[in-house]
Amino acid sequence: MGKQTIYRWSAVAAAALAVSGISACDRGVDTTVSSSASPSVVTVTKSVVQASDGGSSTATVAPTVSAENPPSDVEETPRSDLAQYYGEWTGHGRDLVLDSDGTATVSLAAGAADVEKWTATWGAHGNGIVVTLSTMTWHTGEPLGNRPGQSWTGILRPADEDGVTVLHMPGFTDWCSTRFGRSVVCGA
Protein backbone atom coordinates (compact mmCIF):
# COMPACT_ATOMS: atom_id res chain seq x y z
CA MET A 1 0.00 0.00 0.00
CA GLY A 2 1.63 3.29 -1.14
CA LYS A 3 1.53 6.72 0.43
CA GLN A 4 -1.23 7.85 -1.94
CA THR A 5 -3.44 4.97 -0.81
CA ILE A 6 -2.87 5.84 2.84
CA TYR A 7 -3.76 9.49 2.28
CA ARG A 8 -6.84 8.53 0.25
CA TRP A 9 -7.94 6.10 2.97
CA SER A 10 -7.40 8.81 5.59
CA ALA A 11 -9.51 11.25 3.60
CA VAL A 12 -12.27 8.65 3.22
CA ALA A 13 -12.21 7.93 6.96
CA ALA A 14 -12.36 11.64 7.81
CA ALA A 15 -15.26 12.10 5.38
CA ALA A 16 -17.06 9.13 6.93
CA LEU A 17 -16.70 10.70 10.38
CA ALA A 18 -18.11 13.98 9.07
CA VAL A 19 -21.02 12.24 7.32
CA SER A 20 -21.86 10.21 10.42
CA GLY A 21 -21.95 13.45 12.41
CA ILE A 22 -24.26 15.05 9.84
CA SER A 23 -26.55 12.04 9.75
CA ALA A 24 -26.78 12.13 13.55
CA CYS A 25 -28.05 15.68 13.20
CA ASP A 26 -30.58 14.57 10.59
CA ARG A 27 -32.02 11.91 12.95
CA GLY A 28 -33.17 14.59 15.38
CA VAL A 29 -30.32 14.16 17.86
CA ASP A 30 -30.31 17.17 20.17
CA THR A 31 -27.11 19.09 19.48
CA THR A 32 -27.93 22.07 21.68
CA VAL A 33 -25.17 23.04 24.08
CA SER A 34 -26.20 24.90 27.18
CA SER A 35 -23.96 27.58 28.66
CA SER A 36 -23.06 25.29 31.55
CA ALA A 37 -22.20 22.29 29.38
CA SER A 38 -18.57 21.36 28.79
CA PRO A 39 -17.54 21.92 25.20
CA SER A 40 -16.27 18.81 23.41
CA VAL A 41 -13.38 18.98 21.02
CA VAL A 42 -12.97 16.27 18.40
CA THR A 43 -9.49 15.90 16.96
CA VAL A 44 -8.78 13.58 14.04
CA THR A 45 -5.33 12.11 14.30
CA LYS A 46 -3.47 10.01 11.75
CA SER A 47 -0.55 7.71 12.37
CA VAL A 48 1.32 5.88 9.63
CA VAL A 49 3.36 2.83 10.58
CA GLN A 50 5.89 1.41 8.11
CA ALA A 51 5.79 -2.38 8.26
CA SER A 52 9.14 -3.86 9.31
CA ASP A 53 8.60 -7.07 7.31
CA GLY A 54 8.51 -5.24 3.96
CA GLY A 55 4.72 -5.45 3.84
CA SER A 56 2.30 -2.59 3.44
CA SER A 57 1.97 0.46 5.64
CA THR A 58 -1.14 0.98 7.74
CA ALA A 59 -2.99 4.12 8.65
CA THR A 60 -5.12 4.66 11.72
CA VAL A 61 -7.62 7.49 12.02
CA ALA A 62 -9.32 7.85 15.38
CA PRO A 63 -11.33 10.62 16.98
CA THR A 64 -10.34 11.78 20.42
CA VAL A 65 -12.76 13.67 22.60
CA SER A 66 -11.67 16.22 25.15
CA ALA A 67 -14.18 17.53 27.67
CA GLU A 68 -12.04 20.25 29.18
CA ASN A 69 -13.93 22.81 31.17
CA PRO A 70 -13.06 26.48 30.80
CA PRO A 71 -11.62 28.01 33.97
CA SER A 72 -14.42 28.74 36.44
CA ASP A 73 -12.84 32.04 37.51
CA VAL A 74 -13.30 33.57 34.03
CA GLU A 75 -16.46 35.63 34.03
CA GLU A 76 -18.18 36.62 30.81
CA THR A 77 -18.94 40.31 30.83
CA PRO A 78 -20.69 42.33 28.15
CA ARG A 79 -18.47 44.58 26.08
CA SER A 80 -18.76 48.28 26.62
CA ASP A 81 -20.15 50.60 23.96
CA LEU A 82 -16.91 52.24 22.89
CA ALA A 83 -18.64 55.23 21.25
CA GLN A 84 -19.42 56.63 24.69
CA TYR A 85 -15.66 56.90 25.35
CA TYR A 86 -14.63 58.77 22.14
CA GLY A 87 -13.37 62.31 22.48
CA GLU A 88 -11.51 64.48 24.96
CA TRP A 89 -11.26 63.74 28.69
CA THR A 90 -9.59 66.21 31.02
CA GLY A 91 -8.58 66.88 34.57
CA HIS A 92 -6.23 69.18 36.42
CA GLY A 93 -2.84 68.77 34.69
CA ARG A 94 -4.00 66.02 32.35
CA ASP A 95 -5.65 65.53 28.97
CA LEU A 96 -6.71 62.32 27.22
CA VAL A 97 -8.11 62.11 23.68
CA LEU A 98 -9.59 58.76 22.60
CA ASP A 99 -10.02 58.43 18.83
CA SER A 100 -12.47 56.01 17.23
CA ASP A 101 -9.61 54.12 15.48
CA GLY A 102 -8.19 52.89 18.80
CA THR A 103 -5.42 55.48 19.04
CA ALA A 104 -5.09 58.09 21.77
CA THR A 105 -2.98 60.99 22.98
CA VAL A 106 -2.19 61.50 26.64
CA SER A 107 -0.75 64.58 28.35
CA LEU A 108 0.25 64.31 32.00
CA ALA A 109 1.72 67.00 34.24
CA ALA A 110 3.00 67.33 37.78
CA GLY A 111 2.85 71.06 38.31
CA ALA A 112 3.71 73.49 35.51
CA ALA A 113 7.29 72.38 34.96
CA ASP A 114 7.07 68.58 34.58
CA VAL A 115 4.95 67.53 31.58
CA GLU A 116 4.85 64.46 29.31
CA LYS A 117 2.92 63.87 26.08
CA TRP A 118 2.36 60.32 24.82
CA THR A 119 0.81 58.43 21.95
CA ALA A 120 -1.28 55.52 23.17
CA THR A 121 -3.69 52.80 22.12
CA TRP A 122 -7.01 51.97 23.71
CA GLY A 123 -9.84 49.47 23.39
CA ALA A 124 -12.49 47.43 25.15
CA HIS A 125 -11.63 45.70 28.41
CA GLY A 126 -14.42 43.92 30.28
CA ASN A 127 -17.16 46.48 30.96
CA GLY A 128 -14.80 49.38 30.28
CA ILE A 129 -11.61 50.22 28.44
CA VAL A 130 -7.85 49.94 28.73
CA VAL A 131 -5.42 52.71 27.69
CA THR A 132 -1.81 51.72 27.01
CA LEU A 133 1.04 54.21 26.58
CA SER A 134 3.06 53.75 23.38
CA THR A 135 5.64 56.48 22.74
CA MET A 136 6.58 59.64 24.63
CA THR A 137 6.44 62.38 22.00
CA TRP A 138 7.44 65.37 24.17
CA HIS A 139 8.48 66.20 27.71
CA THR A 140 9.83 69.00 29.81
CA GLY A 141 11.23 68.95 33.32
CA GLU A 142 11.70 65.87 35.44
CA PRO A 143 10.40 62.46 34.26
CA LEU A 144 7.03 61.50 35.76
CA GLY A 145 7.83 57.77 35.92
CA ASN A 146 5.59 56.65 33.06
CA ARG A 147 6.87 54.08 30.55
CA PRO A 148 5.88 52.53 27.21
CA GLY A 149 3.46 49.62 27.75
CA GLN A 150 2.06 51.06 30.97
CA SER A 151 -1.72 50.56 31.04
CA TRP A 152 -4.71 51.82 32.96
CA THR A 153 -8.19 50.35 32.91
CA GLY A 154 -11.22 52.58 33.19
CA ILE A 155 -15.00 52.53 33.42
CA LEU A 156 -17.70 55.16 33.20
CA ARG A 157 -19.36 55.70 36.54
CA PRO A 158 -20.91 58.49 38.61
CA ALA A 159 -18.44 60.28 40.87
CA ASP A 160 -19.19 59.66 44.55
CA GLU A 161 -18.83 63.37 45.35
CA ASP A 162 -21.37 64.84 42.91
CA GLY A 163 -22.88 62.09 40.71
CA VAL A 164 -21.38 63.41 37.44
CA THR A 165 -20.32 60.61 35.07
CA VAL A 166 -16.52 60.34 34.89
CA LEU A 167 -14.00 57.99 33.31
CA HIS A 168 -12.76 56.31 36.49
CA MET A 169 -9.33 54.66 36.36
CA PRO A 170 -8.88 52.87 39.69
CA GLY A 171 -5.49 53.49 41.27
CA PHE A 172 -4.74 56.29 38.79
CA THR A 173 -7.22 59.15 38.33
CA ASP A 174 -10.65 60.30 37.16
CA TRP A 175 -11.27 62.12 33.86
CA CYS A 176 -14.12 64.47 32.91
CA SER A 177 -15.78 65.03 29.53
CA THR A 178 -17.87 68.05 28.50
CA ARG A 179 -20.39 65.48 27.25
CA PHE A 180 -21.20 64.53 30.87
CA GLY A 181 -20.26 67.73 32.69
CA ARG A 182 -17.57 68.80 35.13
CA SER A 183 -17.02 66.93 38.39
CA VAL A 184 -15.06 68.07 41.42
CA VAL A 185 -12.98 64.86 41.20
CA CYS A 186 -11.34 66.15 38.01
CA GLY A 187 -9.76 69.13 39.78
CA ALA A 188 -9.59 72.79 38.86
PyMOL commands that set and color helices and strands:
alter all, ss='L'
color gray80, all
select helices_A, chain A and resi 3-26+82-85+184-186
alter helices_A, ss='H'
color red, helices_A
select strands_A, chain A and resi 41-49+58-66+87-91+94-98+103-110+114-125+128-140+151-158+165-169+173-175
alter strands_A, ss='S'
color yellow, strands_A
deselect
rebuild
show_as cartoon
